[in-house]
C-alpha cells in the first residue's frame, strides 16, 4: 500500500513538471513571436561583443 502512495506522488509530481514544462515552452514561443524585432536587434547588437570575446579567447589559447 505504501508503494502505491509513493508511486501516486511520483506520478503527480511528474505530471506537474510536464505541464509546467509545456507552459514554459508555450510562453517562450509566444515571447519570441511577440518580440521578434527586438530579439533580432539584441542579437545584432551582441555580434560585436561575441567577436571580441572570441578574439580574446583565441589569443589566450594561442599564448599557451
N, C-alpha and C positions, 0 to 999 in steps of 0.2 A: 504494500500500500504506500509506503514511504517513497519507493522508486517512482510510482505513478505520479505522485505530487511533485517530485523533483523534475520529472520529465515534463509535466504540465507547465511548470515555471520556466524551464529552459525553452520550451516551445513558445510560450508567451513572450519571453524576452527576445527570442529570435524574430518573431513576427513583428514586434515593436521596432527592432533595428531595421528590418526590411522596409517597413512602412516609412520610418524616418529617413532611410536612405533614398527611397523613391521621392519623398517630399523634397529633399535637398537637391536631387537631380532636376526635378521639375522647376524648382525655384532658380537653380543655376542656369538652366536653359532659358528661362524667362528673362533673367537678368542680362544674359548675353544678347538675346534678341532685342530687348528693350533699349539697351545702351550700347548698341553695336558701334555707332560712330565714335563714341567716347572711348570704347575699348580699343579701336584702331588708332585713335590719337595717342593713347597711353603706350601702345606697342611701338608706334613710330617714334615717340619721344624717348623710349628706352633703348632703341637700337644703338645709339651712340654710347650710352653707358655700358651696354653689353660688350661692344667692341673694345672700349677702354679696358674693361675687366679682362677680356680675352687676351689683350696685348700684355697686360701686367702679368697674368698667369703664364703666358708663353715665355716672357722674359725671365720670370722666376724659374721656370723649368730649364731654360737654356743656361742659366747661371750655374746650375748644379753640375 
